[in-house]
Amino acid sequence: MGRVFELQEALDLMPKVKDLTKPVFELAASLAEELQESDEQEDESRTEELRDRLQALVESWAEAIRELGAEVKGLWLVDFDSGDGYWCWAYPEEMLEHWHSYEGGFSSRMPIALKPEFRQV
């Protein structure tokens, strides 16, 4: 089990998470467009190069997020272990406003205020 975050600890990390995510997302979107064009032009070597660059970019983002103690649960999806589930954020959300149980996953996200046994920060 990794680090457990109080809500305020996760909230305090959100500016860093957003600063790490936004430029990487934008670069990844640009690379994805280039990749699509390259694929349509059937330029196999360029397509492979772009896939590798995109993969490396996403992996470097994920590693930077993990270094903060958070978990990467999907592309641009960051979870902070709350001890009974996860404080959950997905780009481009402005704030950390959701929680979900360990079992429920992303599809069961709810506003933090509705979290069972939630105490306001």
PALUM-295247 format. One line per 3 residues: number of its first residue (from 1); their letters; for each residue x, y, z of N, C-alpha, C, O. Coordinates in steps of 0.1 Angstrom, whole numbers, plus 5000, padded with zeros to 4 digits. Example, Ala and Ser with C-alpha at 12.3 -4.5 7.8 and 13.67 -1.06 7.14 Angstrom:
<gulos>
1) AS) 5132/4943/5078/5123/4955/5078/5132/4967/5078/5142/4967/5085 ~ 5128/4978/5071/5137/4989/5071/5129/5000/5079/5134/5011/5080 $
</gulos>
This chain:
<gulos>
1) MGR) 5008/4988/5000/5000/5000/5000/5009/5012/5000/5019/5013/5007 ~ 5005/5022/4992/5013/5035/4991/5009/5045/5002/5003/5041/5012 ~ 5012/5057/4999/5009/5068/5008/4994/5070/5009/4987/5070/4999 $
4) VFE) 4989/5073/5021/4975/5077/5023/4975/5092/5025/4983/5098/5033 ~ 4966/5099/5018/4964/5113/5018/4952/5118/5026/4941/5113/5023 ~ 4954/5127/5035/4942/5135/5040/4938/5144/5028/4946/5146/5019 $
7) LQE) 4925/5148/5028/4920/5156/5017/4929/5168/5015/4932/5172/5004 ~ 4932/5175/5026/4940/5188/5024/4954/5185/5018/4959/5193/5010 ~ 4960/5174/5021/4973/5170/5015/4971/5169/5000/4980/5174/4992 $
10) ALD) 4961/5162/4996/4958/5160/4982/4955/5174/4975/4960/5177/4964 ~ 4947/5182/4981/4944/5195/4976/4957/5204/4975/4958/5211/4965 ~ 4966/5203/4984/4978/5210/4984/4987/5206/4972/4995/5214/4967 $
13) LMP) 4986/5194/4968/4994/5189/4956/4988/5192/4943/4995/5191/4933 ~ 4975/5196/4943/4969/5198/4930/4975/5209/4921/4975/5207/4909 ~ 4980/5220/4926/4987/5229/4917/4998/5222/4909/5000/5225/4897 $
16) KVK) 5006/5214/4916/5017/5207/4910/5012/5197/4900/5018/5196/4889 ~ 5002/5190/4904/4996/5180/4894/4992/5186/4882/4994/5182/4871 ~ 4985/5197/4883/4979/5205/4871/4991/5211/4863/4991/5210/4851 $
19) DLT) 5001/5216/4870/5013/5221/4863/5020/5211/4855/5026/5213/4844 ~ 5021/5199/4860/5027/5187/4853/5018/5182/4842/5024/5179/4831 ~ 5005/5183/4844/4996/5176/4834/4993/5185/4822/4994/5180/4811 $
22) KPV) 4990/5197/4824/4985/5206/4813/4995/5206/4801/4991/5203/4790 ~ 5008/5209/4803/5017/5210/4791/5019/5197/4785/5021/5196/4773 ~ 5019/5186/4793/5021/5173/4787/5009/5169/4779/5011/5163/4768 $
25) FEL) 4997/5172/4784/4985/5169/4777/4985/5176/4763/4982/5170/4753 ~ 4989/5189/4763/4989/5197/4751/4999/5191/4741/4996/5190/4729 ~ 5011/5188/4746/5021/5182/4737/5016/5168/4732/5018/5165/4720 $
28) AAS) 5010/5160/4740/5005/5147/4736/4994/5149/4725/4994/5141/4716 ~ 4986/5159/4727/4975/5161/4717/4981/5165/4704/4977/5160/4693 ~ 4992/5173/4704/4999/5177/4692/5005/5165/4685/5004/5163/4673 $
31) LAE) 5012/5157/4693/5018/5144/4688/5008/5135/4682/5010/5128/4672 ~ 4996/5134/4689/4986/5125/4684/4981/5130/4670/4978/5121/4662 ~ 4980/5143/4668/4976/5148/4655/4986/5144/4645/4982/5140/4634 $
34) ELQ) 4999/5146/4648/5009/5143/4639/5009/5128/4636/5011/5124/4624 ~ 5007/5120/4646/5006/5106/4644/4995/5102/4635/4997/5093/4626 ~ 4983/5108/4636/4972/5104/4628/4975/5108/4613/4973/5100/4604 $
37) ESD) 4981/5120/4611/4985/5124/4597/4995/5114/4591/4994/5110/4580 ~ 5005/5111/4599/5016/5101/4595/5010/5088/4591/5014/5081/4582 ~ 5000/5083/4600/4994/5070/4597/4986/5071/4584/4986/5061/4576 $
40) EQE) 4979/5082/4582/4971/5084/4570/4980/5084/4557/4976/5079/4547 ~ 4992/5089/4559/5001/5090/4548/5009/5077/4546/5017/5076/4537 ~ 5007/5068/4555/5013/5055/4555/5029/5056/4556/5036/5048/4550 $
43) DES) 5033/5066/4564/5047/5068/4567/5051/5060/4579/5051/5065/4590 ~ 5054/5047/4577/5056/5038/4588/5067/5042/4598/5065/5041/4610 ~ 5078/5047/4593/5089/5050/4602/5086/5062/4610/5089/5063/4622 $
46) RTE) 5079/5072/4604/5075/5084/4611/5064/5080/4622/5064/5085/4633 ~ 5055/5072/4618/5044/5067/4627/5050/5060/4639/5046/5063/4650 ~ 5060/5052/4637/5066/5045/4648/5074/5054/4657/5073/5053/4669 $
49) ELR) 5081/5064/4651/5088/5074/4659/5078/5082/4667/5081/5084/4679 ~ 5067/5086/4662/5057/5094/4669/5051/5086/4680/5048/5091/4691 ~ 5048/5073/4677/5042/5064/4688/5052/5063/4700/5048/5064/4711 $
52) DRL) 5065/5062/4696/5075/5060/4707/5076/5073/4715/5077/5073/4727 ~ 5076/5085/4708/5076/5098/4715/5064/5100/4724/5065/5104/4736 ~ 5053/5096/4719/5040/5097/4727/5040/5088/4739/5037/5092/4750 $
55) QAL) 5045/5076/4737/5046/5067/4748/5056/5072/4759/5053/5071/4771 ~ 5067/5076/4755/5077/5082/4764/5072/5094/4772/5074/5095/4784 ~ 5065/5102/4765/5059/5114/4771/5049/5110/4782/5049/5116/4793 $
58) VES) 5040/5101/4779/5030/5097/4788/5037/5090/4800/5033/5092/4812 ~ 5046/5082/4797/5053/5075/4808/5061/5084/4817/5061/5083/4830 ~ 5067/5095/4812/5074/5105/4820/5064/5113/4829/5067/5116/4840 $
61) WAE) 5052/5116/4823/5042/5122/4831/5037/5113/4843/5036/5118/4854 ~ 5035/5101/4839/5030/5091/4850/5041/5090/4861/5037/5090/4873 ~ 5053/5089/4857/5064/5088/4867/5064/5101/4876/5066/5100/4888 $
64) AIR) 5063/5113/4870/5063/5125/4878/5051/5125/4888/5053/5130/4899 ~ 5040/5121/4883/5028/5120/4892/5031/5110/4904/5028/5113/4915 ~ 5036/5098/4900/5039/5088/4911/5049/5094/4921/5049/5090/4933 $
67) ELG) 5059/5102/4916/5069/5107/4925/5062/5116/4936/5068/5118/4947 ~ 5051/5122/4933/5043/5130/4942/5036/5121/4953/5031/5126/4963 ~ 5035/5108/4950/5029/5099/4959/5015/5095/4955/5008/5087/4961 $
70) AEV) 5010/5101/4944/4997/5098/4938/4998/5086/4929/5009/5081/4926 ~ 4986/5081/4925/4986/5070/4916/4980/5074/4902/4971/5083/4902 ~ 4985/5069/4892/4980/5071/4878/4971/5060/4875/4975/5048/4874 $
73) KGL) 4958/5062/4873/4948/5052/4870/4944/5051/4856/4935/5043/4852 ~ 4949/5060/4848/4945/5061/4834/4951/5073/4828/4958/5081/4835 ~ 4949/5075/4815/4955/5087/4809/4949/5100/4814/4937/5102/4813 $
76) WLV) 4957/5108/4821/4953/5121/4827/4944/5119/4838/4936/5128/4842 ~ 4944/5107/4845/4936/5104/4856/4945/5101/4868/4953/5092/4868 ~ 4943/5109/4879/4952/5109/4891/4943/5106/4903/4933/5113/4905 $
79) DFD) 4947/5096/4911/4941/5092/4923/4950/5094/4935/4962/5091/4934 ~ 4945/5099/4946/4952/5099/4959/4945/5090/4969/4933/5092/4971 ~ 4952/5081/4974/4946/5071/4983/4942/5078/4996/4949/5085/5002 $
82) SGD) 4929/5076/4999/4923/5083/5011/4922/5074/5023/4918/5078/5034 ~ 4927/5061/5021/4926/5052/5032/4913/5043/5031/4913/5032/5037 ~ 4903/5048/5024/4891/5040/5022/4886/5042/5008/4874/5038/5005 $
85) GYW) 4894/5047/4999/4891/5049/4985/4901/5059/4979/4912/5059/4984 ~ 4896/5067/4970/4905/5076/4963/4899/5090/4962/4887/5091/4958 ~ 4907/5100/4965/4904/5114/4960/4907/5113/4945/4919/5109/4942 $
88) CWA) 4899/5117/4936/4900/5114/4922/4900/5127/4914/4890/5135/4915 ~ 4909/5129/4905/4910/5140/4896/4913/5136/4882/4921/5127/4880 ~ 4907/5142/4872/4909/5139/4858/4911/5152/4851/4903/5161/4852 $
91) YPE) 4921/5153/4843/4923/5165/4834/4912/5166/4824/4909/5156/4818 ~ 4906/5177/4822/4910/5191/4826/4902/5197/4838/4900/5209/4838 ~ 4897/5189/4847/4890/5194/4858/4898/5205/4865/4911/5203/4867 $
94) EML) 4892/5215/4870/4899/5226/4876/4903/5222/4891/4913/5227/4895 ~ 4894/5215/4898/4896/5212/4912/4896/5197/4914/4890/5189/4906 ~ 4901/5193/4926/4899/5180/4931/4886/5180/4938/4885/5185/4949 $
97) EHW) 4876/5174/4932/4862/5174/4938/4855/5161/4939/4843/5160/4942 ~ 4862/5150/4936/4856/5137/4936/4863/5127/4944/4875/5128/4947 ~ 4855/5117/4948/4861/5105/4956/4854/5093/4950/4842/5094/4946 $
100) HSY) 4861/5082/4951/4854/5069/4948/4860/5058/4957/4872/5059/4961 ~ 4853/5047/4959/4857/5036/4967/4868/5028/4959/4870/5030/4947 ~ 4875/5020/4967/4885/5011/4960/4878/5002/4950/4883/5000/4939 $
103) EGG) 4867/4997/4954/4860/4987/4945/4852/4994/4933/4851/4988/4922 ~ 4847/5006/4936/4839/5012/4926/4846/5018/4914/4840/5018/4903 ~ 4857/5023/4916/4865/5029/4905/4859/5042/4899/4849/5047/4905 $
106) FSS) 4865/5046/4888/4861/5059/4883/4846/5061/4880/4841/5072/4882 ~ 4840/5050/4875/4826/5051/4872/4817/5054/4884/4805/5058/4882 ~ 4822/5052/4896/4814/5054/4908/4818/5067/4915/4814/5069/4927 $
109) RMP) 4825/5076/4908/4829/5088/4914/4817/5096/4919/4806/5096/4914 ~ 4819/5103/4931/4809/5111/4936/4816/5124/4942/4828/5124/4944 ~ 4808/5135/4943/4814/5147/4949/4819/5143/4963/4813/5136/4970 $
112) IAL) 4830/5149/4966/4836/5147/4979/4826/5149/4991/4827/5141/5000 ~ 4818/5159/4990/4808/5162/5001/4799/5150/5003/4793/5149/5014 ~ 4797/5141/4993/4788/5130/4994/4795/5117/4999/4789/5107/5001 $
115) KPE) 4808/5118/5001/4816/5107/5005/4811/5102/5019/4809/5110/5028 ~ 4809/5089/5020/4806/5084/5034/4816/5088/5044/4828/5088/5042 ~ 4811/5093/5056/4819/5097/5067/4828/5109/5063/4839/5110/5069 $
118) FRQ) 4824/5117/5054/4832/5129/5050/4831/5140/5061/4820/5143/5066 ~ 4843/5145/5064/4844/5156/5073/4849/5168/5065/4860/5167/5059 ~ 4843/5179/5065/4847/5191/5058/4861/5195/5062/4864/5195/5074 $
121) V) 4869/5199/5053/4883/5204/5055/4883/5218/5060/4893/5224/5063 $
</gulos>
